[in-house]
């Protein structure tokens, strides 16, 4: 074989290996959330603000036994919120701050209780009128560790906006132009719920 033929064969083999590497290593469009061992939130020092001060709105969700409350503050359009775990009277507690290294442009959008020790939280993009929700996580209130329960399969066109334990996710779905939202529900599979515990 001629030198030119060898060069063509080696070039073709190199291109084939490059394409194979791209297919096997390429990132997917689907977000997979944080690893199970990583903290979604970290505990931050300092006292909680006066939620009744009137500067910003807050969202409060009381625990099933009413001894504690989850507070999103500030709960305002295009403001990044923090999550507070407070006593019943909202006078004492601690702040959980979203981990910037994984979610620098995100904010908690909605929160509620799964049981006395775990919460659910929707984390999504903080800017824009077409970002009412995001991905759904189960959250340990003591450690800030979270486990992904549901992620947007289409780069945010479908977003979780709330969760009704034990298994119902309320969704908001947009068309390809991020227009014309419509609401739907989804029941999480038993395997996802079993892993949550």
C-alpha positions as a Markdown table, in Angstrom:
| # | Residue | x | y | z |
|---|---|---|---|---|
| 1 | Unk | 0.0 | 0.0 | 0.0 |
| 2 | Unk | 1.1 | 3.5 | -0.7 |
| 3 | Unk | 1.9 | 6.0 | 1.9 |
| 4 | Unk | -1.1 | 8.1 | 1.0 |
| 5 | Unk | -3.4 | 5.1 | 1.5 |
| 6 | Unk | -1.9 | 4.5 | 5.0 |
| 7 | Unk | -2.4 | 8.1 | 5.9 |
| 8 | Unk | -6.1 | 7.9 | 4.8 |
| 9 | Unk | -6.7 | 4.8 | 6.9 |
| 10 | Unk | -5.0 | 6.3 | 9.9 |
| 11 | Unk | -7.0 | 9.6 | 9.5 |
| 12 | Unk | -10.3 | 7.6 | 9.1 |
| 13 | Unk | -9.5 | 5.5 | 12.2 |
| 14 | Unk | -8.7 | 8.7 | 14.2 |
| 15 | Unk | -12.0 | 10.3 | 13.1 |
| 16 | Unk | -13.9 | 7.1 | 14.1 |
| 17 | Unk | -12.3 | 7.1 | 17.5 |
| 18 | Unk | -13.1 | 10.8 | 18.1 |
| 19 | Unk | -16.7 | 10.3 | 17.1 |
| 20 | Unk | -16.9 | 7.2 | 19.3 |
| 21 | Unk | -15.5 | 9.2 | 22.3 |
| 22 | Unk | -18.0 | 12.0 | 21.6 |
| 23 | Unk | -21.0 | 9.6 | 21.6 |
| 24 | Unk | -19.8 | 7.8 | 24.8 |
| 25 | Unk | -18.8 | 10.8 | 26.8 |
| 26 | Unk | -21.1 | 13.6 | 25.7 |
| 27 | Unk | -23.2 | 15.3 | 28.4 |
| 28 | Unk | -27.0 | 14.9 | 28.1 |
| 29 | Unk | -29.6 | 17.6 | 28.1 |
| 30 | Unk | -31.2 | 16.1 | 31.2 |
| 31 | Unk | -30.2 | 17.5 | 34.5 |
| 32 | Unk | -29.4 | 14.8 | 37.1 |
| 33 | Unk | -29.1 | 16.9 | 40.2 |
| 34 | Unk | -26.7 | 16.5 | 43.0 |
| 35 | Unk | -25.2 | 13.2 | 44.1 |
| 36 | Unk | -26.9 | 11.6 | 47.0 |
| 37 | Unk | -24.0 | 12.4 | 49.3 |
| 38 | Unk | -23.7 | 16.1 | 48.4 |
| 39 | Unk | -25.4 | 18.8 | 50.4 |
| 40 | Unk | -27.9 | 20.9 | 48.4 |
| 41 | Unk | -28.1 | 23.4 | 51.2 |
| 42 | Unk | -25.6 | 24.4 | 53.8 |
| 43 | Unk | -26.3 | 25.8 | 57.3 |
| 44 | Unk | -25.5 | 29.4 | 57.7 |
| 45 | Unk | -24.7 | 31.2 | 60.9 |
| 46 | Unk | -26.6 | 34.3 | 62.1 |
| 47 | Unk | -30.1 | 34.9 | 63.3 |
| 48 | Unk | -33.2 | 34.8 | 61.2 |
| 49 | Unk | -34.7 | 38.1 | 60.0 |
| 50 | Unk | -38.0 | 39.5 | 61.2 |
| 51 | Unk | -40.4 | 37.9 | 58.7 |
| 52 | Unk | -43.2 | 40.3 | 59.7 |
| 53 | Unk | -41.1 | 43.4 | 59.0 |
| 54 | Unk | -42.9 | 44.1 | 55.7 |
| 55 | Unk | -39.7 | 44.5 | 53.6 |
| 56 | Unk | -40.3 | 41.3 | 51.7 |
| 57 | Unk | -42.9 | 38.6 | 51.5 |
| 58 | Unk | -42.3 | 35.2 | 53.0 |
| 59 | Unk | -43.8 | 31.8 | 52.5 |
| 60 | Unk | -44.5 | 29.6 | 55.6 |
| 61 | Unk | -45.2 | 25.9 | 55.7 |
| 62 | Unk | -45.9 | 24.4 | 59.1 |
| 63 | Unk | -44.9 | 20.9 | 60.0 |
| 64 | Unk | -47.5 | 18.2 | 60.3 |
| 65 | Unk | -47.3 | 18.4 | 64.1 |
| 66 | Unk | -47.1 | 22.3 | 64.0 |
| 67 | Unk | -44.0 | 22.4 | 66.1 |
| 68 | Unk | -41.8 | 23.8 | 63.4 |
| 69 | Unk | -42.1 | 25.8 | 60.2 |
| 70 | Unk | -40.3 | 26.1 | 56.9 |
| 71 | Unk | -39.9 | 29.7 | 55.7 |
| 72 | Unk | -38.8 | 30.8 | 52.2 |
| 73 | Unk | -37.6 | 34.4 | 52.5 |
| 74 | Unk | -37.5 | 36.7 | 50.6 |
| 75 | Unk | -40.4 | 35.1 | 48.6 |
| 76 | Unk | -40.3 | 37.7 | 45.8 |
| 77 | Unk | -40.1 | 37.6 | 42.0 |
| 78 | Unk | -36.6 | 37.3 | 40.7 |
| 79 | Unk | -35.1 | 37.5 | 44.3 |
| 80 | Unk | -33.0 | 34.6 | 45.5 |
| 81 | Unk | -34.6 | 33.0 | 48.6 |
| 82 | Unk | -33.1 | 31.2 | 51.6 |
| 83 | Unk | -34.8 | 28.4 | 53.5 |
| 84 | Unk | -35.3 | 28.9 | 57.2 |
| 85 | Unk | -36.2 | 26.1 | 59.7 |
| 86 | Unk | -38.0 | 27.8 | 62.5 |
| 87 | Unk | -39.9 | 27.1 | 65.7 |
| 88 | Unk | -43.7 | 27.5 | 65.6 |
| 89 | Unk | -43.7 | 31.2 | 66.6 |
| 90 | Unk | -41.0 | 31.9 | 63.9 |
| 91 | Unk | -38.7 | 33.5 | 66.5 |
| 92 | Unk | -35.9 | 31.0 | 66.6 |
| 93 | Unk | -34.3 | 28.7 | 64.1 |
| 94 | Unk | -31.6 | 28.5 | 61.4 |
| 95 | Unk | -31.0 | 29.3 | 57.8 |
| 96 | Unk | -30.2 | 26.9 | 55.0 |
| 97 | Unk | -28.5 | 28.5 | 52.0 |
| 98 | Unk | -28.5 | 26.9 | 48.5 |
| 99 | Unk | -25.1 | 25.7 | 47.5 |
| 100 | Unk | -23.7 | 28.2 | 45.0 |
| 101 | Unk | -21.2 | 25.8 | 43.4 |
| 102 | Unk | -24.1 | 23.6 | 42.0 |
| 103 | Unk | -26.9 | 26.1 | 41.8 |
| 104 | Unk | -25.5 | 29.6 | 41.3 |
| 105 | Unk | -28.4 | 30.9 | 39.3 |
| 106 | Unk | -31.1 | 28.9 | 41.1 |
| 107 | Unk | -33.4 | 29.5 | 44.1 |
| 108 | Unk | -35.8 | 27.5 | 46.1 |
| 109 | Unk | -39.2 | 28.1 | 44.6 |
| 110 | Unk | -41.5 | 26.0 | 46.8 |
| 111 | Unk | -41.2 | 24.0 | 50.0 |
| 112 | Unk | -43.3 | 21.7 | 52.2 |
| 113 | Unk | -43.0 | 18.8 | 54.6 |
| 114 | Unk | -42.7 | 15.1 | 53.8 |
| 115 | Unk | -42.6 | 14.1 | 57.5 |
| 116 | Unk | -41.2 | 15.6 | 60.7 |
| 117 | Unk | -37.6 | 15.3 | 59.6 |
| 118 | Unk | -37.7 | 15.7 | 55.8 |
| 119 | Unk | -38.9 | 18.4 | 53.5 |
| 120 | Unk | -39.5 | 18.6 | 49.8 |
| 121 | Unk | -38.1 | 21.6 | 47.9 |
| 122 | Unk | -38.4 | 22.8 | 44.3 |
| 123 | Unk | -35.2 | 24.4 | 43.1 |
| 124 | Unk | -35.2 | 26.3 | 39.8 |
| 125 | Unk | -33.9 | 29.2 | 37.8 |
| 126 | Unk | -34.3 | 32.5 | 39.7 |
| 127 | Unk | -34.9 | 34.8 | 36.7 |
| 128 | Unk | -37.7 | 35.1 | 34.2 |
| 129 | Unk | -41.5 | 34.9 | 34.1 |
| 130 | Unk | -41.4 | 31.4 | 32.6 |
| 131 | Unk | -39.5 | 29.8 | 35.5 |
| 132 | Unk | -42.2 | 29.2 | 38.2 |
| 133 | Unk | -40.7 | 25.9 | 39.3 |
| 134 | Unk | -37.8 | 23.5 | 38.7 |
| 135 | Unk | -36.5 | 20.2 | 39.9 |
| 136 | Unk | -38.0 | 18.4 | 43.0 |
| 137 | Unk | -35.8 | 17.2 | 45.9 |
| 138 | Unk | -36.3 | 15.5 | 49.2 |
| 139 | Unk | -34.3 | 17.4 | 51.8 |
| 140 | Unk | -32.8 | 16.5 | 55.2 |
| 141 | Unk | -33.4 | 19.5 | 57.4 |
| 142 | Unk | -30.6 | 18.6 | 59.7 |
| 143 | Unk | -27.8 | 18.2 | 57.2 |
| 144 | Unk | -29.0 | 20.0 | 54.1 |
| 145 | Unk | -28.4 | 16.8 | 52.0 |
| 146 | Unk | -30.9 | 16.2 | 49.3 |
| 147 | Unk | -32.0 | 13.5 | 46.9 |
| 148 | Unk | -33.4 | 14.2 | 43.5 |
| 149 | Unk | -37.0 | 13.0 | 43.3 |
| 150 | Unk | -37.9 | 14.4 | 39.8 |
| 151 | Unk | -35.9 | 16.4 | 37.3 |
| 152 | Unk | -37.1 | 18.3 | 34.2 |
| 153 | Unk | -36.7 | 15.9 | 31.3 |
| 154 | Unk | -36.7 | 18.7 | 28.7 |
| 155 | Unk | -34.3 | 21.4 | 29.9 |
| 156 | Unk | -36.9 | 23.3 | 31.9 |
| 157 | Unk | -39.9 | 23.3 | 29.6 |
| 158 | Unk | -41.6 | 21.0 | 32.2 |
| 159 | Unk | -41.1 | 22.2 | 35.8 |
| 160 | Unk | -42.2 | 20.9 | 39.1 |
| 161 | Unk | -44.1 | 23.6 | 41.0 |
| 162 | Unk | -45.3 | 21.6 | 44.1 |
| 163 | Unk | -45.4 | 18.2 | 45.7 |
| 164 | Unk | -48.2 | 16.4 | 47.6 |
| 165 | Unk | -46.7 | 13.6 | 49.6 |
| 166 | Unk | -46.5 | 10.8 | 49.3 |
| 167 | Unk | -46.2 | 10.8 | 45.5 |
| 168 | Unk | -48.0 | 13.5 | 43.5 |
| 169 | Unk | -45.9 | 16.1 | 41.6 |
| 170 | Unk | -47.7 | 19.2 | 40.3 |
| 171 | Unk | -46.2 | 20.2 | 37.0 |
| 172 | Unk | -46.2 | 23.3 | 34.8 |
| 173 | Unk | -45.5 | 22.6 | 31.1 |
| 174 | Unk | -44.5 | 25.1 | 28.4 |
| 175 | Unk | -44.4 | 24.7 | 24.6 |
| 176 | Unk | -41.1 | 24.9 | 22.7 |
| 177 | Unk | -41.2 | 28.7 | 22.7 |
| 178 | Unk | -41.7 | 28.7 | 26.5 |
| 179 | Unk | -45.3 | 30.0 | 25.9 |
| 180 | Unk | -48.8 | 28.8 | 26.7 |
| 181 | Unk | -48.2 | 27.0 | 30.1 |
| 182 | Unk | -50.5 | 24.2 | 31.1 |
| 183 | Unk | -50.7 | 22.3 | 34.4 |
| 184 | Unk | -50.5 | 18.6 | 34.9 |
| 185 | Unk | -49.8 | 16.1 | 37.6 |
| 186 | Unk | -47.4 | 13.1 | 37.8 |
| 187 | Unk | -47.3 | 10.3 | 40.3 |
| 188 | Unk | -43.8 | 9.3 | 41.2 |
| 189 | Unk | -42.9 | 5.6 | 40.8 |
| 190 | Unk | -42.7 | 3.5 | 43.9 |
| 191 | Unk | -39.0 | 2.9 | 43.4 |
| 192 | Unk | -38.3 | 6.7 | 43.7 |
| 193 | Unk | -40.3 | 6.9 | 46.9 |
| 194 | Unk | -38.7 | 3.8 | 48.4 |
| 195 | Unk | -35.3 | 5.3 | 47.9 |
| 196 | Unk | -36.4 | 8.5 | 49.6 |
| 197 | Unk | -36.6 | 6.8 | 53.0 |
